[in-house]
Amino acid sequence: MSHQLHNSLVRILTADGDPVGVGFLAAENLILPCAHVIVQGSGSDETVHFDLPLLAPGESFSGRVSFRIESENSSTLLFL
């Protein structure tokens, strides 16, 4: 796995800190996860908790859903 791809791994968490899925850091303030992972992690709240286990071990962050793309086959959320 390339160094850049390896460091872009984002782990989506529940509010209690339990991991529910992954996404990828696309830019400094942009994460690309699948929608079903966000729903599992945040429920109906638009606040998403996550960490960067390979880039910033031990730190956790949160962000808000800012854009949603939905299609028949998949859903993706982008958030800051």
Helices and strands as residue ranges (DSSP letters): H 3-7, E 9-13, E 19-27, E 30-33, H 35-42, E 47-51, E 60-70, E 75-79
